[in-house]
Each structure stands twice: as C-alpha cells, then as structure tokens.
C-alpha cells in the first residue's frame, strides 16, 4: 500500500505529549487526502511559530470524518508514534 507523507507543524506542548505517548490523536483541517497508513511528519513549533528543530513521525491508524463528532471541514486522526525508521518507506 502506498503511503503519503504529510509535513505539518505542531505546538510544543502537543508535540511532547505525542513523544510521551499521552496524545494518540490529531485533529486537523481536512484539506489533504489523509489515508490509513500515511505518515505525519510533525515539526515542533513554539507558540510564536518558530521551529525548535525537533521532528517526529507518526502513522495514521484511524480516521474519523463524521460531522456528528468533528467540526465541519475537520478530521480526527488516530496516530501511533513511529519508532522504526523502516516503516517510513
């Protein structure tokens, strides 16, 4: 299965929660063709929008697109931290 990579920005507090395994979902504007198995390349940003240089990779495990639960035009992505670089290809 072909997986796409989506390069996204994420605030420091959320970035750290993903690294710590606390946050296992990401709510995003549904402006990309997200698919199961796609990889999100998350670049950490300060509240002022400056890059910290830290990056992590997560894989999409679940996709919720349902206006009963998500604001119109948004999607909730279940994510899992990628710890093995061989799964990025």
C-alpha positions, -999 to +999 in steps of 0.1 A: +000+000+000+013+034-010+017+058+019+019+095+017+039+118+040+023+150+053+046+176+067+028+195+095+036+220+122+026+213+159+028+233+191+054+223+217+030+210+243+012+187+219+045+176+204+058+165+238+025+147+246+029+127+214+065+118+223+055+108+258+027+085+244-001+105+260-016+121+229-027+095+204-048+116+181-045+147+160-073+170+149-066+187+116-084+206+089-094+181+063-075+198+035-054+168+025-062+133+013-053+116+046-053+078+043-048+049+068-010+042+070+000+077+059+029+093+079+026+127+095+060+144+098+054+167+128+077+197+132+077+212+167+069+250+169+069+275+197+038+295+205+054+323+184+056+299+154+094+294+155+107+260+147+125+242+175+142+218+151+126+188+167+107+164+144+088+132+149+069+108+127+035+092+134+014+069+114-023+073+108-041+043+124-077+056+124-096+083+106-128+098+119-147+120+094-182+125+109-198+158+114-217+145+144-184+143+162-160+166+142-164+202+133-173+206+096-142+205+075-121+188+102-109+152+107-097+134+138-067+111+131-057+083+154-019+081+154+009+059+165+044+070+171+068+056+145+099+042+163+113+020+135+125+040+105+120+010+082+082+016+085+086+051+069+090+038+034 
